[in-house]
Amino acid sequence: MTDSASAKTSDGPNVQAAIDKFIAVTGSQVAAYLDACIHCGQCAQACHFHEVTHDPKYVPANKLVPITKVYKRHKAPFAALKRAIGLAPAELTADDLTEWQELLYDSCTMCGRCTVVCPMGIDIASIVGLSRQAMVAAGLGPADLMEAAENARTKGSPLGMTAQVLSDRIEWLADDFEVEIPLDKKKADVLVTLSSIEMMKYPDSVVAMARLMNASGVDWTFSSHGYEATNFGILSGKSDVAKIMIERLTGAAEELGAKTVIIPECGHAYGAMRWSAAGILGRPLPFEVLHITEFVAQQIKAGKLKLKKMGDAITYHDPCQVSRRGGAAEDARTILNAFASDFREMEPTGNNNWCCGGGGGVQAMASASDLRHKVFRIKTEQVDKTGAQSLVSACANCRLTMDESKVALDWHTDIKSLVELVADQLEDA
């Protein structure tokens, strides 16, 4: 049975399906994490949801409860003996699953900030991702997030951007902005991917990427066979959709003979392709994966992109999946220092920066909107303390989250794309 075929029973969530999935995903590494938690509470202060609400249910370690319950009852050492003598945890229930749906979806962006402070190094974000697979197996999960994942499966992208829509919009952008945007070259060294958020909501970012690729002099193209970088299969817990999305990009790159795949301004898309794809496919990727900030930083260092200086005071929001969980925090600084004469770091910054509140699919959940807006106050306070005129980021999902929360909170700082700023500062621009 595929993830998409799993459903609630007539009596509610399919508890047995969830139990079976929890058991299946609890390998030795996950088991070590579950055994390692000492319930110290250090992760609480690192979680934006807990810090804003001060509600103990939002302590990140609490999100481990369902999978830990199943592990200790069914798979941990001496589990069978403990069940026999009544010392094992009680069986997982439908009420458990229903209660934890909000904690595993609406109030976790999988930002990984809790792992940074965990004395045992427990990767709670990855466990939440696995737990979402069990929720899907039970027939649970936010309807809008599940719909986005199904759109990705059937239409090619979570926002329903088909290959034909992609072609039409690229033609429009190329004509309107007088920029060359290649689509479906037969062979190319570089496959550039995009986020449908960019194409449908922030098309200037697509134009900016094209201008930067052209200015760098590389042989590149978009592909209608594999274009959507976002992976709502991973975000939703639909592992079959996650694999489909990765196979599309990998297949397109291999068809081109591409040596490099560029991920656009999207945090989780970078993590999905750079760090998860090979494991999901079960084979090494035959190409290099770079976030657009890594690529631009390389081109600046190589002297291929010459930038004019900009005097506006700006600060930078680190997308969690690019900086903290992706390892590319310094590449953004290389870019910023190349053109920004008044770049101001917020505090904390880099790998310790606060999440925007919309990662992990939270931005796509209507049920999470009120809490998401409350969480964004942490970011507004960070930015206001710098006195910067503009908040810059390199993730369209972060940008969309911040734009929506900005309106909800009546906050007036400009929010900008790093890629768009760089393209505007090209010496020949």
C-alpha positions in Angstrom: 0.0 0.0 0.0 1.4 3.4 -0.9 1.2 6.3 1.5 -1.5 7.9 -0.6 -3.6 4.8 -0.3 -3.6 4.8 3.5 -6.7 6.1 5.1 -8.7 6.4 8.2 -10.9 3.5 9.2 -14.6 3.9 9.7 -13.9 4.4 13.4 -11.1 7.0 13.0 -7.4 7.0 12.5 -5.9 3.7 11.3 -3.9 3.1 14.5 -2.4 -0.2 13.4 -1.1 1.3 10.2 0.6 4.1 12.2 2.1 1.5 14.6 3.5 -0.5 11.7 5.0 2.6 10.1 6.6 3.7 13.4 8.2 0.3 13.7 9.4 0.3 10.1 11.1 3.7 10.3 12.8 3.1 13.7 16.2 1.9 12.6 19.2 1.7 14.8 20.1 5.4 14.5 16.5 6.5 15.4 16.4 4.0 18.2 19.7 5.4 19.6 18.1 8.9 19.6 15.0 7.7 21.4 17.1 5.9 24.0 19.3 9.0 24.4 16.7 11.6 25.5 17.3 12.5 29.1 14.3 14.9 29.3 16.4 17.8 30.3 14.3 20.4 28.7 17.2 22.2 27.0 15.4 22.0 23.7 12.5 24.2 25.0 14.4 27.4 25.0 15.5 26.8 21.4 12.0 26.3 20.0 10.2 29.4 18.7 6.8 27.9 19.3 7.6 27.3 23.0 9.4 30.6 23.4 6.4 32.5 22.1 3.6 30.5 23.9 5.5 29.2 27.0 3.2 26.2 26.6 5.0 23.0 27.8 3.3 20.9 25.1 5.5 22.7 22.5 8.7 21.4 24.1 10.4 19.7 21.1 11.2 16.5 23.0 7.4 16.1 23.5 7.2 15.5 19.7 9.1 12.2 20.3 6.3 10.7 22.4 4.3 8.7 19.8 7.3 7.1 18.1 9.0 6.5 21.5 5.8 4.8 22.8 5.7 2.4 19.9 9.4 1.8 20.0 9.5 0.9 23.7 6.5 -1.3 23.5 7.4 -3.2 20.4 11.0 -2.9 19.3 13.3 -1.8 22.2 15.5 -4.4 24.0 13.4 -6.7 26.1 10.2 -5.1 24.8 8.4 -8.5 24.6 9.3 -9.3 28.2 8.2 -5.9 29.4 4.9 -6.3 27.6 4.4 -9.7 29.2 5.0 -8.4 32.8 3.1 -5.2 32.3 6.1 -2.8 32.2 5.9 -1.7 28.6 4.2 1.6 27.7 0.5 1.4 26.8 -0.4 0.8 23.2 -0.6 3.8 20.9 -4.2 5.1 20.6 -6.3 7.1 18.2 -6.5 9.9 20.8 -2.6 9.9 20.9 -2.5 10.3 17.1 -5.2 13.0 17.0 -3.5 15.0 19.8 -0.1 14.8 18.3 -1.1 15.8 14.8 -0.9 19.5 15.7 2.5 19.0 17.4 4.0 17.1 14.5 2.7 19.4 11.8 1.3 22.8 12.8 3.9 23.5 15.5 7.2 22.1 14.1 9.1 23.6 11.2 11.8 20.9 11.4 14.3 23.8 11.7 16.7 21.8 13.8 17.4 24.6 16.3 16.6 22.1 19.1 19.4 19.8 18.0 22.0 22.6 18.3 21.3 22.8 22.1 20.5 19.1 22.8 23.3 17.7 24.9 22.7 14.3 23.3 22.7 15.6 19.8 19.2 14.2 19.0 18.0 15.2 15.6 14.3 15.8 16.5 13.6 17.3 13.1 14.4 14.1 11.3 12.3 12.1 13.8 9.3 14.5 13.2 9.7 13.9 9.5 9.5 10.1 10.1 6.6 10.5 12.5 4.7 12.3 9.8 4.9 9.2 7.6 3.1 7.3 10.4 0.5 10.0 10.6 -0.1 9.7 6.8 -0.4 5.9 7.2 -3.1 6.5 9.8 -5.0 8.8 7.4 -4.1 12.0 9.3 -2.3 15.2 8.4 -3.5 18.7 7.5 -5.7 18.5 4.4 -4.1 21.5 2.6 -0.6 20.1 3.1 -1.8 16.7 1.8 -3.4 18.4 -1.2 -0.2 20.2 -2.0 1.6 16.8 -2.0 -1.0 15.3 -4.3 -0.7 18.3 -6.7 3.0 17.6 -6.8 2.3 14.0 -7.7 -0.3 14.6 -10.4 0.4 18.1 -11.7 4.2 18.4 -11.2 4.2 21.0 -8.4 2.3 21.8 -5.2 0.8 24.9 -6.7 -0.4 23.1 -9.8 2.3 24.5 -12.1 2.3 22.0 -15.0 5.0 21.7 -17.6 2.8 23.7 -20.0 2.3 26.5 -17.4 6.1 26.5 -16.8 6.7 26.9 -20.6 4.2 29.7 -20.9 5.5 31.7 -18.0 9.1 31.3 -19.1 8.2 32.6 -22.5 6.4 35.6 -20.9 9.3 36.4 -18.5 11.9 36.1 -21.3 9.9 38.5 -23.5 8.9 41.0 -20.8 12.3 41.2 -19.2 14.4 40.7 -22.4 16.5 38.0 -20.8 17.4 34.6 -22.3 15.8 31.8 -20.3 16.6 28.4 -21.9 14.1 25.6 -21.5 14.7 22.0 -22.6 18.1 22.3 -24.1 19.2 18.9 -25.4 22.5 19.0 -23.4 23.6 21.3 -20.6 26.2 21.3 -17.9 23.9 22.9 -15.4 20.2 22.1 -14.6 18.5 24.9 -12.8 15.4 24.1 -10.8 12.8 26.4 -9.4 10.2 26.6 -6.7 6.6 27.1 -7.9 6.3 29.8 -5.2 8.8 31.8 -7.2 7.3 31.2 -10.5 3.7 31.9 -9.4 4.3 34.6 -6.7 7.8 36.0 -7.1 8.6 35.7 -10.8 11.3 38.4 -10.6 13.4 35.8 -8.8 13.3 33.5 -11.8 14.4 36.3 -14.0 17.2 37.1 -11.5 18.4 33.5 -11.5 18.5 33.6 -15.3 20.5 36.8 -15.4 23.0 35.5 -12.9 23.4 32.2 -14.8 23.9 34.1 -18.1 26.4 36.6 -16.5 28.4 33.6 -15.2 28.8 32.2 -18.7 27.7 28.7 -17.8 25.9 26.3 -20.1 22.5 25.9 -18.4 18.8 25.2 -18.8 15.5 24.7 -17.1 13.8 21.3 -17.9 10.1 20.6 -18.3 10.9 17.0 -17.4 12.1 18.0 -13.9 11.7 21.5 -12.7 10.0 21.6 -9.3 12.6 21.7 -6.5 10.1 21.8 -3.6 9.4 18.4 -2.1 6.0 18.3 -0.4 6.3 14.5 -0.2 9.0 15.0 2.5 7.1 17.8 4.2 3.8 15.9 4.3 5.1 12.5 5.2 4.1 11.0 1.9 7.4 9.1 1.2 6.2 7.8 -2.2 5.6 11.4 -3.4 9.0 12.4 -2.0 10.7 9.7 -4.2 8.7 10.7 -7.3 9.8 14.4 -7.0 13.5 13.4 -6.6 13.3 10.9 -9.5 11.9 13.7 -11.7 14.8 16.0 -11.0 17.4 13.2 -11.1 16.0 11.9 -14.4 16.0 15.4 -16.0 19.6 16.0 -14.9 20.8 12.6 -16.2 19.0 13.1 -19.5 20.9 16.4 -19.9 24.2 15.0 -18.8 24.3 17.8 -16.3 27.3 18.0 -13.9 25.5 20.3 -11.5 21.9 20.8 -10.3 21.1 24.2 -8.9 18.5 24.5 -6.2 16.7 27.9 -6.1 15.8 30.1 -3.2 14.1 27.3 -1.3 15.4 25.9 2.0 13.8 22.5 2.3 14.3 21.8 -1.4 18.0 22.1 -0.9 17.9 19.7 2.0 15.8 17.3 0.1 18.1 17.1 -2.9 21.5 17.8 -1.4 21.2 15.6 1.7 18.3 13.2 1.4 18.0 12.3 -2.3 20.7 9.7 -2.5 19.4 7.9 0.5 15.8 7.9 -0.9 16.9 6.7 -4.3 19.3 4.1 -2.9 22.2 5.2 -5.1 24.7 8.1 -5.3 23.7 11.1 -7.4 25.8 11.5 -10.6 26.0 15.2 -10.3 26.8 18.0 -7.7 23.9 19.7 -6.0 24.3 23.4 -5.1 22.0 26.0 -3.5 21.8 29.1 -5.6 23.7 31.0 -2.9 26.6 28.4 -3.1 26.7 28.8 -6.8 26.7 32.6 -6.8 29.4 32.7 -4.1 31.6 30.4 -6.2 31.1 32.7 -9.2 32.0 35.8 -7.1 35.1 34.2 -5.8 36.1 33.1 -9.3 35.7 36.7 -10.5 32.9 35.8 -12.9 30.3 38.0 -11.3 31.2 41.7 -10.7 28.9 43.6 -8.4 28.3 47.3 -7.7 28.1 48.4 -4.1 24.7 49.1 -2.4 24.5 51.6 0.5 21.1 50.6 2.0 21.2 49.0 5.5 20.2 45.4 5.2 20.2 42.3 7.5 20.0 38.6 6.6 17.6 35.9 7.7 19.2 32.5 7.5 16.9 29.9 6.0 17.2 27.0 8.5 17.6 24.3 5.9 20.3 26.2 4.0 22.3 27.5 6.9 21.9 25.5 10.1 20.9 22.2 8.5 22.5 22.7 5.1 26.0 24.1 5.9 25.9 27.0 3.6 25.6 30.0 6.0 29.0 31.4 4.9 28.1 31.5 1.2 25.4 34.0 1.9 27.9 36.2 3.7 30.3 36.0 0.8 27.6 37.3 -1.4 26.4 40.0 1.0 29.9 41.3 1.7 30.5 41.6 -2.1 27.9 44.2 -2.6 26.4 45.4 0.7 28.3 48.3 2.2 26.0 48.3 5.3 25.2 44.7 6.1 24.1 44.2 9.7 24.0 40.8 11.3 21.0 40.1 13.5 21.4 38.4 16.8 21.5 35.5 17.0 22.6 34.8 13.4 24.0 32.1 11.2 23.5 28.6 12.4 21.8 29.9 15.5 19.3 32.2 13.8 15.6 31.9 14.6 13.3 30.2 12.1 10.8 32.3 10.2 8.0 30.1 11.5 6.8 28.7 8.2 9.3 25.9 7.3 8.5 22.2 7.3 5.3 22.8 5.5 3.8 25.0 8.2 3.4 27.9 5.8 1.0 25.8 3.7 -1.3 24.9 6.7 -4.2 27.2 7.3 -4.7 25.7 10.7 -1.2 27.0 11.7 -1.6 30.6 10.6 -2.4 32.3 13.9 0.5 30.5 15.7 2.8 31.2 12.8 2.1 34.9 12.9 2.7 35.0 16.7 6.1 33.2 16.2 7.1 35.8 13.6 7.4 38.4 16.3 10.7 36.9 17.2 12.0 37.8 13.8 10.6 41.3 13.8 12.3 41.9 17.1 15.6 40.6 15.7 15.4 42.8 12.7 14.2 45.9 14.5 17.2 45.7 16.8 19.6 46.0 13.8 17.9 49.2 12.5 18.2 47.7 9.0 15.9 49.1 6.2 15.4 45.7 4.6 15.3 42.0 5.6 16.9 39.8 3.0 16.6 36.0 2.7 17.4 33.3 0.2 14.3 31.2 0.5 10.9 31.9 -1.2 9.0 29.9 1.5 10.6 32.1 4.2 9.8 35.2 2.1 6.1 34.1 1.7 5.9 33.4 5.4 7.4 36.7 6.3 5.3 38.7 3.8 2.1 37.2 5.2 3.0 37.7 8.8 4.2 41.2 8.1 0.7 42.1 7.0 -0.9 40.3 9.9 1.3 42.1 12.4 1.3 45.5 10.6 5.1 45.5 10.4 6.7 47.8 7.8 10.2 46.6 7.0 10.9 45.6 3.4 11.5 41.9 2.7 13.7 41.1 -0.2 15.3 38.2 -2.2 19.0 37.8 -2.0 19.2 36.6 -5.6 17.1 39.5 -6.9 19.4 42.0 -5.0 22.5 40.4 -6.5 21.1 40.5 -10.0 20.2 44.2 -9.5 23.8 44.9 -8.5 25.5 43.3 -11.5 27.9 45.8 -13.0 26.2 45.7 -16.4 22.7 45.9 -14.8 
